[in-house]
Amino acid sequence: MNQITLKHLRYFEALAHHTHFGRAADVCAISQPALSVQMKELERILGAPLIERGARQIRLTKLGEDFAARARDVLRSVDELGDLARASKNDLSGPFRIGIIPTIAPYLLPAFVKSLAAHHPEVEPHPREAITQRLIHDLLDGRLDAAIVALPISEPSLTEVALFDEDFILVRPQSDANKPVPNAELLAEMRLLLLEEGHCFRDQALSYCSLSSSTPRDLMEASSLSTLVQMVGAGIGVTLIPEMAVAIETRSADVSVAHMPAPEPSRTIGMVWRNTNPLAEHLFDIAELFRAIGTAKR
């Protein structure tokens, strides 16, 4: 059993995460045959199968599922040992893996990366854009150091730092520019265009209109705010977008924008990380950089 190496664990964790030899091999920067050899060796050491091999995808055995969970714990602890050394330095250095949700990334991430380079030149940012659920999953598994999301997350093992609030802005066809701005009740009766399921901004918009995801509606769903705004410009309906997105998304669309009547819908943007992350002191500093950028963009 003492033949198990960290390399075995990292390769197996990648395979368990991607459930595909080709994708896992790419992430591990090795060939697919080499990964297969490593997994067979690990199974030989354990004396039991970890993987059910299919033609196009793999499944984990029961042992494989349990082993993957323990492997993630071990790898996270090993990574945090390295973070202890990084935390002992006066300034942050090395890779910094940060996740950010799609309704923030296009508008603030470029400025954040520039600010990070100016204040922490030894840091190598590795940003990843994904929906909140995926970011929190990867954060808890140790694949990310921190994430920028809409709060609250309400996960006991994560530290949440609120950075700034921003309003939701109504986007409607240019022909509606002089019409009264609808309140939440009237908006709920209109053809409201939304992001597809999985985006927290969708849930926030529905909550403002006192609607649920299961409410039958004649609407269009999209994977990006850009598509929603362009469809509004085509006269299909109306939508809500975060204030930070207005300047970019409306510049090439025939739409008008308006603040909703009080109480305006809004969201709180924050940064989250694991409570056990030794880099916490540095992460508070990085959160302040993001706060400054977000506040300036409002």
C-alpha positions in Angstrom: 0.0 0.0 0.0 3.0 2.3 0.6 3.6 2.2 -3.2 0.8 4.7 -3.8 2.3 8.1 -4.9 1.0 11.6 -5.1 1.2 11.1 -8.9 -1.2 8.2 -8.7 -3.6 10.3 -6.6 -3.5 13.4 -9.0 -4.0 11.2 -12.1 -6.9 9.3 -10.5 -8.5 12.5 -9.2 -8.4 14.0 -12.7 -9.9 10.9 -14.1 -12.6 10.8 -11.4 -13.4 14.4 -12.1 -13.6 14.2 -15.9 -14.8 10.6 -16.2 -12.9 10.4 -19.5 -9.3 9.2 -20.2 -8.7 11.7 -23.0 -9.8 14.8 -21.1 -8.0 13.6 -17.9 -4.8 12.9 -19.8 -4.9 16.4 -21.3 -5.3 18.0 -17.9 -2.4 15.9 -16.5 -0.3 16.7 -19.6 0.4 13.0 -20.3 -0.7 10.6 -23.1 -3.8 8.6 -22.7 -2.0 5.3 -22.8 0.4 6.5 -20.0 -2.6 7.5 -17.9 -4.2 4.1 -18.5 -1.0 2.4 -17.4 -0.9 4.5 -14.2 -4.5 3.6 -13.3 -3.9 -0.1 -13.9 -0.8 0.1 -11.6 -2.9 1.9 -8.9 -5.6 -0.8 -9.1 -2.8 -3.5 -8.9 -1.5 -1.8 -5.7 -4.9 -1.7 -4.2 -5.9 -5.2 -5.3 -9.3 -4.0 -6.5 -10.8 -2.2 -9.5 -11.5 1.6 -9.2 -12.9 2.1 -12.7 -15.5 0.5 -14.9 -14.1 1.1 -18.4 -16.7 1.8 -21.1 -16.3 2.4 -24.9 -16.6 6.2 -24.5 -16.7 7.0 -20.8 -15.7 5.5 -17.5 -17.6 4.9 -14.3 -16.2 4.7 -10.8 -16.7 1.6 -8.8 -18.0 2.0 -5.2 -14.4 1.7 -4.1 -13.4 4.2 -6.7 -16.0 6.8 -5.4 -14.7 6.4 -1.8 -11.1 6.5 -3.0 -11.7 9.6 -5.0 -13.1 11.5 -2.0 -10.1 10.5 0.1 -7.7 11.3 -2.6 -9.2 14.8 -3.0 -8.7 15.3 0.8 -5.1 14.2 0.6 -4.3 16.4 -2.4 -6.0 19.4 -0.8 -4.0 19.0 2.3 -0.8 18.7 0.3 -1.6 21.8 -1.6 -2.3 23.7 1.6 1.2 22.7 2.9 2.6 24.6 -0.1 0.2 27.5 0.7 1.6 27.6 4.2 5.0 28.4 2.8 3.5 31.0 0.4 1.6 32.6 3.3 4.8 33.1 5.3 6.1 35.5 2.7 5.4 39.2 2.8 3.8 39.1 -0.6 1.8 36.6 -2.5 3.5 34.7 -5.3 3.0 31.7 -7.5 -0.3 30.4 -9.1 -3.5 31.9 -8.0 -6.6 29.9 -9.1 -9.7 32.2 -9.0 -13.2 31.4 -10.3 -15.7 34.0 -11.4 -19.3 33.7 -12.5 -20.2 34.6 -16.2 -22.3 37.6 -15.2 -19.2 39.3 -13.7 -16.2 37.9 -15.7 -16.5 39.9 -19.0 -16.9 43.2 -17.2 -14.5 43.1 -14.2 -12.0 40.3 -14.8 -9.7 42.1 -17.3 -9.3 45.1 -14.9 -8.8 42.8 -12.0 -6.0 40.8 -13.7 -4.2 44.1 -14.5 -4.6 45.4 -10.9 -3.4 42.0 -9.5 -0.3 42.2 -11.7 0.4 45.8 -10.5 0.0 45.0 -6.8 1.3 41.4 -6.8 3.7 41.0 -9.7 4.8 37.6 -8.6 1.3 36.1 -8.8 0.3 34.0 -11.8 -3.4 34.3 -12.2 -5.4 31.3 -13.4 -9.0 32.6 -13.8 -11.8 30.2 -14.6 -15.3 31.2 -15.6 -18.2 29.0 -14.6 -21.6 29.0 -12.9 -21.7 29.3 -9.1 -22.5 25.6 -8.4 -19.4 24.4 -10.3 -17.2 27.1 -8.8 -18.2 26.1 -5.2 -17.8 22.5 -6.0 -14.2 23.1 -7.3 -13.4 25.4 -4.4 -14.4 22.8 -1.9 -12.4 20.2 -3.8 -9.3 22.3 -3.7 -9.2 23.1 -7.5 -9.7 26.8 -6.8 -8.1 29.2 -4.3 -11.0 31.6 -4.3 -14.1 32.6 -6.3 -16.0 35.8 -7.1 -19.8 35.0 -6.8 -23.1 36.5 -5.8 -23.7 36.1 -2.1 -24.8 34.5 0.1 -23.4 31.0 -0.5 -24.1 29.9 3.1 -21.5 27.1 3.1 -20.1 26.7 6.6 -16.7 25.6 5.4 -16.2 28.8 3.3 -15.3 32.4 4.3 -17.5 35.0 2.6 -16.4 38.6 2.1 -19.0 41.0 0.7 -17.4 43.4 -1.7 -20.1 45.7 -3.2 -23.8 45.8 -4.2 -25.1 46.5 -7.6 -28.6 47.1 -9.1 -30.4 45.2 -11.8 -31.2 47.3 -14.8 -34.3 46.9 -17.0 -33.5 46.5 -20.7 -36.4 46.9 -23.2 -36.8 47.8 -26.8 -35.9 51.4 -27.8 -39.6 52.0 -28.8 -40.5 51.5 -25.1 -38.1 54.2 -23.9 -40.8 56.7 -23.0 -43.2 54.3 -21.4 -43.6 54.1 -17.6 -41.2 51.7 -16.0 -43.0 48.6 -14.8 -42.9 47.4 -11.2 -42.1 43.9 -10.2 -45.8 42.7 -10.5 -46.1 44.1 -14.1 -42.7 42.8 -15.1 -43.8 39.3 -14.1 -46.6 39.5 -16.6 -44.3 40.6 -19.5 -42.2 38.3 -21.7 -39.1 38.3 -19.5 -36.0 36.8 -21.2 -33.8 35.0 -18.8 -30.4 33.2 -18.6 -30.7 29.4 -18.7 -31.0 27.3 -15.5 -27.9 27.1 -13.4 -27.1 30.8 -13.5 -27.7 32.5 -10.1 -28.7 35.7 -11.9 -31.7 33.9 -13.4 -32.8 32.9 -9.9 -32.4 36.4 -8.6 -34.5 37.9 -11.4 -37.2 35.3 -10.9 -37.2 36.0 -7.1 -37.6 39.7 -7.7 -40.7 39.0 -9.8 -42.0 36.5 -7.3 -41.8 33.7 -9.8 -40.3 30.2 -9.5 -38.2 28.3 -12.0 -41.1 25.9 -12.4 -43.6 28.6 -13.4 -44.8 27.9 -16.9 -43.7 30.8 -19.1 -43.5 31.7 -22.7 -39.9 32.9 -22.7 -36.5 32.6 -24.3 -33.5 31.4 -22.3 -29.9 32.1 -23.2 -26.4 31.3 -22.0 -25.2 34.9 -22.0 -26.4 38.4 -21.2 -25.2 39.5 -24.7 -27.7 37.2 -26.4 -30.5 38.4 -24.1 -29.9 42.1 -24.9 -29.7 41.4 -28.6 -33.0 39.6 -28.5 -34.6 42.5 -26.6 -33.3 44.8 -29.4 -35.1 42.5 -31.9 -38.4 43.1 -30.1 -38.8 39.7 -28.5 -39.2 40.8 -24.9 -37.5 42.5 -22.0 -34.7 41.5 -19.6 -32.8 42.4 -16.5 -29.0 42.7 -16.5 -26.5 43.7 -13.8 -25.5 47.4 -13.9 -21.9 46.5 -14.6 -22.9 44.9 -17.9 -24.9 47.9 -19.3 -22.1 49.8 -21.0 -20.8 46.8 -22.9 -23.9 44.8 -23.7 -26.2 47.7 -24.9 -23.7 49.6 -27.1 -24.6 47.6 -30.2 -28.3 46.9 -29.5 -31.4 49.0 -30.3 -32.6 49.1 -26.6 -33.3 51.5 -23.8 -32.4 51.0 -20.2 -34.1 52.1 -17.0 -33.7 51.6 -13.2 -36.6 49.7 -11.7 -38.8 51.5 -9.1 -37.9 51.2 -5.4 -37.1 48.8 -3.9 -34.8 48.1 -6.8 -33.6 44.6 -7.4 -29.9 44.1 -6.6 -27.3 41.6 -5.7 -24.2 41.5 -3.4 -20.9 40.5 -5.0 -18.4 38.8 -2.8 -15.3 36.7 -2.7 -15.3 33.2 -1.0 -12.5 30.8 0.0 -12.1 27.8 2.2 -11.8 28.5 5.9 -8.7 26.3 6.0 -6.8 28.1 3.3 -3.5 29.3 4.8 -3.5 32.2 2.3 -6.4 33.9 4.0 -4.5 37.1 5.0 -3.4 37.6 1.4 -6.9 36.7 0.1 -8.4 39.6 2.1 -6.0 41.9 0.3 -6.9 40.5 -3.1 -10.6 40.9 -2.2 -10.0 44.6 -1.6 -8.5 44.9 -5.1 -11.6 43.5 -6.5 -13.8 45.7 -4.3 -12.0 48.8 -5.7 -12.6 47.7 -9.3 -16.2 46.8 -8.7 -16.9 50.1 -6.9 -15.3 52.1 -9.7 -17.4 50.4 -12.4 -20.7 51.3 -10.7 
